Amino acid sequence: KCSHYNIWFNNGGLSYPVESMFMNTDPTRATRGMRFLPAQDTKEGMPLDYELWGHSPDGDWFRMAAGEFSNIVNNPVWQTVPCTPEKVDMVRLDFPRVTSGTRVRYEDVEVLYE
């Protein structure tokens, strides 16, 4: 899914110690958040917490939002991660805690623009 995004993952290396999803964004538009649809066929790999990071044109990462996906295990519907709109060329969605397993599982994801 999400074929119109360039998505890649880091599974807890030295630079990023947690499961992370990286996505290129349109740097000419202000990113105002993300939407995340968890896996529908299993409870394994469901993210419980998130941190949304933006990559600025000057090369620095900054945190745009952080929080918890409320009741995601029992109600695996679209989760919205809102933030103050910022022009960034990439976003990183970190998942500090998952239900079980070593990989985050998901059905779909999308970047929200102004």
C-alpha positions in Angstrom: 0.0 0.0 0.0 1.0 3.7 0.0 2.6 3.3 -3.4 2.8 7.1 -3.9 5.3 7.5 -1.0 8.9 6.5 -0.7 8.9 4.6 2.6 11.7 2.9 4.4 12.2 1.4 7.9 14.9 1.3 10.5 14.7 -1.5 13.0 16.5 -0.1 16.0 20.0 0.7 14.8 22.5 3.0 16.5 21.3 6.2 15.0 17.6 5.5 15.7 17.2 3.1 18.7 13.5 2.3 18.0 11.4 1.1 15.1 11.1 4.0 12.7 9.2 4.7 9.4 10.7 7.3 7.1 8.8 9.0 4.4 9.7 11.6 1.8 7.3 14.6 1.7 6.5 17.5 -0.6 8.8 20.2 0.8 6.7 23.0 -0.9 3.7 22.1 1.2 3.3 22.4 5.0 2.9 18.9 6.7 0.2 19.0 9.3 0.4 15.4 10.5 0.1 11.8 9.5 -2.5 9.1 9.5 -1.7 5.5 10.3 -3.9 2.4 9.8 -2.6 -0.6 11.9 -2.6 -4.1 10.7 -6.1 -5.6 10.6 -5.2 -9.3 10.7 -3.1 -9.5 13.9 -2.3 -7.7 17.1 1.4 -8.4 16.8 3.5 -5.4 16.0 0.9 -2.8 16.9 2.5 0.5 17.9 1.4 1.9 21.3 3.3 5.2 21.3 4.6 7.5 18.6 6.9 10.4 17.9 6.6 12.3 14.7 9.8 14.0 13.5 10.3 16.5 10.7 13.5 16.9 8.6 14.1 20.6 7.9 15.7 21.8 4.6 18.8 22.7 6.6 19.3 19.0 7.6 18.1 19.0 11.2 15.5 16.7 12.7 12.9 18.2 15.1 10.0 16.7 17.0 6.7 17.7 15.6 4.4 15.5 17.9 4.4 12.7 20.4 1.8 10.7 22.2 0.0 7.4 22.6 -2.4 5.6 20.2 -5.4 5.2 22.5 -7.0 1.7 22.5 -5.4 0.8 19.2 -5.2 -2.9 20.1 -9.0 -3.3 20.6 -10.0 -0.7 18.0 -7.5 -0.9 15.1 -8.9 2.0 13.1 -7.1 5.0 11.4 -5.0 6.9 13.9 -4.3 10.6 13.3 -1.1 12.2 14.5 -1.7 16.0 14.2 1.0 18.6 14.5 1.7 22.3 13.9 2.1 22.7 10.1 5.8 22.8 9.0 7.5 22.6 5.6 9.7 19.6 5.8 11.3 17.3 3.1 11.0 14.1 5.1 9.1 12.8 8.2 10.1 10.1 10.6 7.5 8.2 12.6 9.1 6.5 15.6 7.4 3.7 17.5 9.0 3.5 21.0 6.7 0.7 22.1 4.9 -2.1 20.2 2.6 -4.8 21.5 4.9 -7.7 20.6 7.4 -8.8 17.9 10.2 -6.8 16.5 8.5 -5.0 13.5 5.6 -2.6 13.3 2.8 -3.9 11.1 0.5 -1.6 9.3 -2.1 -1.5 6.5 -1.7 2.0 5.2 -0.2 5.4 6.1 -0.6 8.9 4.7 1.0 12.4 5.1 -1.5 15.2 5.8 -0.8 18.6 4.2 -2.3 22.0 4.7 
